[in-house]
Amino acid sequence: MAVRYQLIRRPPAAVWKVLEQPSHYADWVVGTHETAPREGRWPELGSSLAYTVKIGPRRVEGYTVVRRHEPPRRLELEAKSPFGNARIAIDVRDWGGESLVVVDEHPLRGLSDKLHNVALDTLIQLRHRGMLSRLARLVERETPQRPGGDGLRTGPASVPSRAVEAGRE
């Protein structure tokens, strides 16, 4: 199981606004090249997006289904690809007016489940680092800083961690 978190310097509503836009999915999900609506209205329960991943000259297609939708706090997805299915849970927590975003991903079925090991979790962690950094940059670009905000954090949010600092990879 790969769990990673990131502090985003905007409120949860701003994070959720980006998560709700299917056109932004490829902007923050590492590895995703293109997306398109598949079924339903994203991100309502049961809705899905088709996606394409480019691996060198090859293209792999898959889709992601919303399995849990509790705005503005929780979004759980099932990504389906030829390599197998994975559960991706995104938890958006209010953290003193900012957002602590926690991503928890693990394989469910197929080849990725059968080959699941510490090395695969390490690769997922690296992917999440990039993904959460991209999400933070996108949210912060889409939602300007509040008037009078200096962007500095105080209290518990200022404690450094592996993935807390936005934009550091």
Secondary structure, DSSP 8 states (H G I E B T S, - for coil): -EEEEEEESS-HHHHHHHHT-GGGHHHHSTTEEEEEEEESSTTSTT-EEEEEEEETTEEEEEEEEEEEEETTTEEEEEEEETTEEEEEEEEEEEETTEEEEEEEEEEEEHHHHHT-SHHHHHHHHHHHHHHHHHHHHHHHHHS---TT------GGGGS--SS-STT--
